[in-house]
Each structure stands twice: as C-alpha cells, then as structure tokens.
C-alpha cells in the first residue's frame, strides 16, 4: 500500500514591473559595477584615442578606402589581404562560442557598444535629472519651462556624445586631423557628413531611446545565445532554494522561524536591471549578464546580516547540487569548452604567424594580350609582360627581376623597378629567347622579384612564354 505524497507548495512568481513600461535603472555600486565602468573607460579610451595616435608619420589605425589600403600600426594591408578579414570574422565567432559556453553573455554585460553607451547615457541622465525616483517623478510631472530646459540639456549632451562618436568612427576611414579641420571650416565632404550624422544619430537613438529594446528584440545574439548554454555554463542565477519563500521582514526577525527564505522581496534586483527583468524568474533571454542584480542583492544581504550569494554567478548544476567553487571551475573545463579553446588558439596562432611572416612584397604579372609574341630585329622571339609590384612596407625599395625556365631566356633591357613606401609600381618587361634554342609552343617560366637591399625578401611568380 503506497502512502499519499505530500502536497507540493507552488509559489507563483509575478513580475514586479510592467514589461511595457519605461525602464528606469537604479544606480548601484559594487564589484561588478566597478568592472563594468572599467570596461567602459577601457573601450572608450581605445575607440576615441587610437584614431589620434600618430605612427610612422601617419595615423596608427587607418582604413584608407580611397587608396585601398589599411594601416594597423606597422602592418599595411591591401585588397589582396582580404583573407585576413575573413579570418578575423572566424576568430570573433570562435571567441563568441568559447566565452558564451564558459560564462554566458560576458560580452553583452561588459563590452558590447550598446551596453557601454547605454551606461554612458544613463550616467548623463542621472547627472542632469537625478537618480531613479527623481527621474520617474520628473517624467510624470507636467511640462514646464524648467522641465523643457532640463530635457533639452540632457538631449544636447547625448547628441554631443553621439556626434563625437560619429566623428571618431569616420576618423578611422578619413584621417582624423583632416576630418576635424574640414569640420571646423565647414568643408566636410558629403560622404563624411553622411556617416558622421548617421553613426552619431544611431548612437543617440540606440543608447538614448532603444536601450533594452535593442538587446531584447533587435540584437540577433540574444535570440540564439541559448543554443551555446548548457547546465555547466556560468550564468547569473538566483538561489531559489535558499531565497524562497520570499517575504519582507524586519532585520531582527528570525527568517527560519517565520518560514521565510533569505529573499526579503525588496525588488532592488529588478530596479537596477537595465532590461527591467526579475532574475528570480530564472534564466531569461533579456538578461544581458551585467551582474548589477548581484551587487544590489549582496548589499541587501549585508544589511540583513545574511550571507552573500543569494544572486550570484553560478551554473544550473552548481545551484541544484550545491557545488563548491572548485567543482564549478573543474566542470568549466569540459570537452566542449576544450574543443572550442583548441580551435580558437590554433586559428589565432596560425593567423598571427601568417601576419608576422608575411613578406612585405606582392607581385602580379600580366601578359600583353595584344601580341602573344613577336620577332625582334636580331631574330630573337620576344614576349611582353606587365609587372606590378606592391611594396607593403613603409620604406621605399628598389627591386631586381630575374627570369628562369628556358635556355637563352633574357631581358631586352635591365629589369629593375623602384617603388615608394606603401605604394605600387608598374614596369614593362620584354623577354627574349633564341628561336633555335626552344621548340614551338607554350613554355612555363618563372619571374623572381627581389629586394635589392634585402635578398631575403623576394617573390616568384609563374607565367608562360609563347614561341610561334
């Protein structure tokens, strides 16, 4: 005879805020908030500062579309190096898979431009309008000259940040000093003007108005992130077993005697959330992993003299099985993660090696298609080729050309070419052979271009010599 099972207590968790209402994130201080602001400063110092960094008499990073080349410190890339762009995209995807599998949306919470600029705009909003309660009261108040002035000040500051962001962005494609001079003299070109305004207003709109809508509805990463999670992925988790049943109480009340968990249902974790969700409802698509709720909850636990960690970074298995930190770290090194890590390290190393060993010389050889061959005055057979040399370094170089592959193969005139720094040079090559030294038909030959000052820098290209 089986005994009746005890009735399970069902706790209904309702959202604290209206999901359609405007989100007013509350300011919070704590370890993770300091990390977030550290990344805000780091990313913006890099973004706003690198375009002003001089390097070899030019901008350190410049994507010169007009000249069809890119400068990355000492590295000069040409359209022929587009393979590195594909490799960069692959590495970014691998990094996304790796870090998401290990620790969820770290990118979204700390380094994503949407997160960074939203944090900046919220700081400006707080500076002008005050913290959360004041902003809510201010928005609910009727319009007045004072409200109009304060709102205008806030939006003016937002627009200044957005436009400076647009100028900095365009400054990576048009030299930033020329760009600012043209801007000061109102002589900015149409394309520069368009992209400054487009990127500036996009920043203004995304960080000032869309905010959480961008993370919830527009960003594709939010829609497919869960396929990279598993039960050992480090996420922001609410310890339901410890926190429920939740309820408010005085600090002196014994929670266990009152039949309550550690959660005092203060809703501060919701108030600080930039997307306005309740982390106590479990893992949600809207959570960007910013950890603001951890800082908020830890402060409440400190005030109540409860242990920290009611909301914490943990895995689903760690919360359910009460795993210690050592086991969480051990399970992080699971086969899936190690596979991603191996592929990422291998691909990164191969790309770095390819870039470091890439010769600063590129060669293209094109046959003169108007005349396959011709007979010279001395009776020899001539073929004409067009040589294009790309000097991928930032110093001028002179190059010599050598031809191999056929008996008596020689140049009608000395084959030398000088190319300026980060430039291209063209030359016409006339090659000759004795008609009796080779048979009729098409013959494979090799042309080797060598740096006159450094014989170790050379490129060999194959082409064909035609004998009628």
Buried (B, 14 or more C-beta within 10 A) or exposed (E): EEEEEEEEEEEEEEEBBEEEEEBBBBBBEBEBBEBBBEBBEEBBEEBBEBBEEEBBEEBBBBBBEEEEBBBBEEBBBBEEBEEBEEBEEBBEEBBBBBBBBBBBBBBBBBBBBBBBBBBBBBEBBBEBBBEBEEBBEBEEEEEEEEBEEBBEBBBEBBBEBBBBBBBBBBBBBBBBEEBBEBBEEEEBEEEBBEBBBEBBBBBBBBBBEBBBEBBBEEBEBBEEBEEBBBEBBBBBBBBBEBBBBBBEBEEEBEBEEEEBBBBBBBBBBBBBBBBBBBBBBEBEBBBBBBBBBBBBBBBBBEEBEBEEBBBBBBBBBBBBEEBEEEBBEEBBEBEBBEEBBEBBEEBBEEBEEEBEEBEBBBBBBEBBEEEBBEEEEEEBBBBBBBBBBBBBBBEEBBBBBBBEBBEEBEBBEEBEBBBEBBBBBEBEBBBBBBBEEBEEEEBEBBBBBBBEEEEEBBBEBEBBBBBE
